[in-house]
Amino acid sequence: MSLKGITVAAISLLAAAPAVKAHTWVEYLYHISSTGTFTGNPGYPIGYIPRSQGVSDDVHQNKILDTTTNPPICKPLSSSNNAQYPPLQAGAGDYIAMQYQENGHVTQPDLTLRPYRGGNVYVYGTMQHQDSDGINDVLNSWTADGTGGNKKGKLLATHYFDDGQCFQDAPGNPIAQQRSAKYGVNQLYCQTDLQLPTDLASTGTYTLMWVWNWPRIISNTQNVTEIYTTCAQIDLSASSKSESIIKFSNNNAQIQSAAISSQVHNLIEATALGIGTSSPPAPTGLDEATTTPSTTTSSKGNGHSHVKTVTVTAEPATVTQYQTITMGAGGDSSARTTTRPSTFTTATAAPTKQTVTSAVNSFPTSFVPVTSVHGFLKVRAARVTGHARRGFYDY
């Protein structure tokens, strides 16, 4: 089916589906061309079921409400129908867009207290995926350099759930009206853009893990776990050309079939959930007076610049962080709270991992899982302020 045919069919189905009765999952994957537009046929995630067969949260999505048992991060590979809904074909270094619907979580943000811009979306990738891979094995464990956790995969991108432009048709809704007027369309898919590692083989299967961290906020120091995941396989191909430079057009006529420039140029965009529903704190610890970046560029092939390496030098910093972890669900008489320090020395930002959680997490929504050197050369404690908010209701 062509992109135009998919878009028209999806719009018709969306108009008939109540937004607040369904959550979100990745539905299509597209290769991003050198002009920033989608090219080729779409790929589909593991366990994909079209909306035309009816919408069921339990069937379409992988929902995680408690991470203590380390539940699987993906649906089983056996649930896929690759003959009818094949994976995307792409190659090392290619840029890819993962599309999903906002389902009211962008246009109706006040229905329930959630983090800034609907929470964060993380995309991880691995050549060694197994159905038994758990959420704790991956989320806040795998890092961009591939050295985190069990080292089976990498963090490829982090963005906000609300990509800044997506919405669904909702007459009278101010957010939908504003974005419709800006982009000249009735509704627009959300997307998460990423780049495949440049060192992948030309054959084989690479698995992408899209993780939407969307906790329900109780107060500025406590939230309730709610995570949704979608996994998708990529059929690696040597014939797919990597686009090292993407030149975007400002033409809104292509908005429904184009990547988002800011995401492509800043793959590690969302680094914290924020304080309550407020925006995340600005990166701290970057001392421009004593930090000297040096840049080197290497070329290959046709002589154009393909790889830019940035080296940043900073003095090591010893950081002690205290985590308060509540064992057991809220109201459980067996629950106990412990506070433990962890000390490390680093010249860059050290990844922080929440290894044990319960249904209610006793840590701020500003808890920062740092996974990139982007603006985080030293880690400092974030000051959490604000009053507890109540009166929310879920949907």
N, C-alpha and C positions, 0 to 999 in steps of 0.2 A: 504494500500500500504506500502511496506517496505521502510526503510530509503534509501536503495540503489536505489530502483525504483524511489522514489521522487527525489533523487539527479540527476539521469540520465535524467529524464524528465525535471527537472528545467534547467539543463545545456543546453539541446537542445533548449528550449524555449528562454533562455537568449541569446544564440548565434544569434538568429534571431531578437532580439529586440534592436533597437537603444538605447544606454544607456542614451543619453542626452534628450530623449523625455519623460522620465518617472521619477518620484521621487520615494520615498522609503516608504515602509510600512512593518510591521511585517507580515510574512507569515506562520511561523511555531513556535510552542513552544515544547520544549522537557524537560523531566525530566533528571537531571544529576545524574549519578550513583556514587558510592563510588570510582570508578576509574577515574572519570572525563569524561567518555563517555556518550553519549545520550542513553537512554534506553526506551523501550516501543514505543507505537504508538505516533505520533505527535498530538498536539492539534492545533486548529485553532482560529484565532481572530474573534471578532464580525464583521459580514458583509463580511466574507472572500469570495473572488471570485478567482478561479484559473486563472493563466495567459493564459491558453489554450483557455479561452473564449474571449481573446482579452484584451489589456492593455489600461486602461483609467484612467488618473489621477483623474478626477472628481468622478469616481466610486470607485476606489480602496482606495483612501486616504482621510483623514480628514484634510483639510488645513485651517489654521487660519492666516489671514493677519492683523487683527485688533482685539485687545482684549478689546476695550472700551465697547462693548456690552456684554462681558462675554459669548461668544458662547459656545455651548456644547463641552465638551472635548472628547466625544465618539460618535460614530455612534449609532443610536437607537438600542436597543436590538432586536427589531422586524426584523431587517435586517439580522439576523443570520439564517443559515440553519443547525441547530444542528444535524439533522438526517444524513446529508451527510458529514458535516464538524464539528464534535463534539469538545467540549472544551477539554482541557487537564485535566487528572485526577492526582491529587497530594495531598499531606498531609502537615500538619503543619511542618515547618522547612525544607521542601524540597528545593533543589536548582533547578532553572529552567533557561533554555536558550531561549531567544526570538531571532529568526533568521530573517534577512532582507538582501536585496541586496544593494550594494553600488551605482549602477546605475551611475557610473562616478564621484560621489562626493568624492571618495577616489583617483581614478586613474587620474582624471582630476581636481585637486584642483584649478588650475589657471584660470578656465573659468570665475569665478566670485569671488569677495572678500568675504570670509566667515571666521568665527572664526577658531581658532586652531583646527586641526584634525576634521574639518567638524561640529563643534559645539558640544553641549552636549546632551546626552540622559538621561532623568529622568524616573524612574519607580516608580509609586505610586500604593498602593493597598488599597482596602476597602471592607468591608462586606455590606456596605449600599449604593451601587451605584444606582443612578437614572439617567435617560436620561437627566434630566435638569441640572445635575452637570456641571458647567461652568469651563473654563480654569483658570479663576482667583481664583476660589474656591480651586483649587488644586495646580497649578504650583507656586512654591515659597511660598506656604501657608502651606501645610501639611509638617510636619517634621518627622524625623526618630523616635522620641519618641512619636509621635501621639498627641502632645499637640498643634500643629499649626493650624491656620485657624478655620474651623468649627469642627475640631477634628473627622471628619468622616473617615479619612484614614491616612496612613503613607507613608513616603518616604522610599522605599526599596533599591534603588540603583541609582547611577549616574555614567555614563561612557561617554567616547568620542564616537562620531559617528563612526570614524575610529578606529576600535578595535585593530589596529596594525598589522593585518594579512590578512584581507579580501581584495578581488579584483575580478574583472571580466575579462574575456578573452578579451584582447585588444592588438593584435599584434603590436609591435613597441612601446608600451607604457612602459616607463622605470620603473614605479612603478609596473605594472603588471608583467613585465619580472623579476624584482628583487624578488618579492614574489613568483612567480611561481617556480623560481629556488630554493628558500629557502625551500618551502613546498612540491614541487614535484607534484603539481596539476595545472590544467588549470585555475581554478577559485575557489573562496571560499566565502561562505556566511559570512556576518558580524553577530555579535551577541551581545546581552546585557544579562549578567548573573545576577541573583538575588537570594535571599533567601526569601521564604515565612515566615511570622512571626511564631514563635514557639508556640504561644498561640492560634492558630486558632482551631475552633471546628472540629470534625471529619466528619461533614456533612454540606451541604450548598454550597453556591456559593460565591467565592471570585473573585473580579474584579481587573485586572491589567491594568494600564494606562501607556502606553509607549509614552513619550513626547519628540520629537526631536526639540530642540531650535536651529534654523539655520538662524539667522538674516543676512541680506545683509549689508555689511559694507560700509558706506559712508565716514566715517573718524574715527579717534580714539576716538571721543566723540559723534558719532551719528551713529545709525544703523536703519534698516528698519525691522519691525517684520515679521518673517516667521516661522511658527510653524507647525509641522506635528504630528499627534497623531494616535496611534492604540491601541484599547482596547481589552482585551481578558478575558473571564471568566475561572475560575478554578473550576472544580467539586471536592470539598473536599472529601477525602476518608481516612478512618482510616486504610486501608490496605497498604497505601503507607508509606514506612519506611523513616524516616528522616535520611539523611546522615550528621552526625556532623563533620566527618573528611573525606576529599576527597584527595586521593593520586593519583596525576597525573602521567601519563607516558610521557616520552619525545619522544615517537614514532610518527613521522610525518605521518605514515601510517593511523593514526586515526584522523588526523587533521580535516577532513570534518565532523566528527561525535563526536566531543569532545568540552567541554567547554574551557574557557580560564582561566588558573590558576591565573593570576594576577587579573582578575576581581572577581573571586570567593573569593580570599583572601583579596581583598580591594573593598568592595561593594560600598563605597562612594569614588569614584576615581576622578571624575570631579567636582570641587567646584567653578570654574569660567570659563567664556568664553574666557578669555585672552584679551590682548591689541591688537586690530586689529587682524591680522592673526598670531601674535606671541603667544608664550605659555603663560599660565596664570602666574601671579606672585606667587612666593613661599609663603606658609603660613607664616604669621607674628604674633608676639606677644607671641610666645611660649618660656617662660623663663625657660630653663632647670635647672638653678641653684636654683630656688625657687619652682619649681614644683616637687612634689613627688608622682608618681603613685604607687598605691598598688594593687596587684593582688590577687584575691581569686578564687579558683576553686572548683566547686561542682560536685558531681557525682550522677548518678542515674542508675537504671537498672542493667547492667552487670558490673558496677564498673569502666568503662572507663570514662574519663573526657568528659563531654558534654557541659558544660557551663563555660565560663571564664568571670569573671566580673572585669573590670578595673575601679578603682576609681581615679580620678584626682582632686587634690585640688589646687585652685588658688585664689588669692585675687580678689575681685570684681573690675570691671573697669567700669567707667561711660563713655559712648561713645555718642557723638553727630554727627549725619550724616546729610548732607544737600543733598536733592534731587531736581534736576531741572526737572520739568515735563511740557511738552508742551501739551496743550489741543487743539485738532483739528488737522486735517491733514495738511501736509506741503502745504504752499501756501494759506491756508484758512485765509481770512482777519479777521476772528473772533478768530484766535488762540491767546492764551495768555500764558505767561510763568510765573510760580510762583516758588519761592524757599522757602522750608520750612524745619525747623530742626526737628529732632526726637531724643529724649534723652532716654536712658535706662541704667539700671545698671545690670550687669551680671557677673557671675563667669565663664561662658562658652560663646560660641558664640551665639549671638541672631539672630534668622532668620530675614532676611530683605525681605520685600515684595514690589514688584512694583505693586501697586493696580490700577493705571491708566496709560494706554499707548495709543498712537495714532499710525497711520501708520508709523510715524517717531518718534523714541524714542530718546530724548535728554539726554542720559546718556552713559557713556563709555561702550565699550564692555567688559571691565574688571569688570563691576558691579558684586559684589559677593553675591549671595543668600546663606548665610552660613546656613547649615541645620544639621551639625554634629559637635561634639567636636573634630573631627579628625584634629589636628594641628591648631585649631582656639580657643585658650583659651581667647584671647583678639582680638578685631577687630581694625585695624588701617586703616587709609585712604590710598588707593593705589594711587601712583603717576602715572598719565597717560601722556605719552610723545609720540611724533611721528608726522608725517605730514599727512595731509588728502590725501587719495588715490583716484584717479579717473580713468576713462577709463574702468570700468568693464562692462560686459554685462551679462544678466541673461540667464538661460537655464532651 
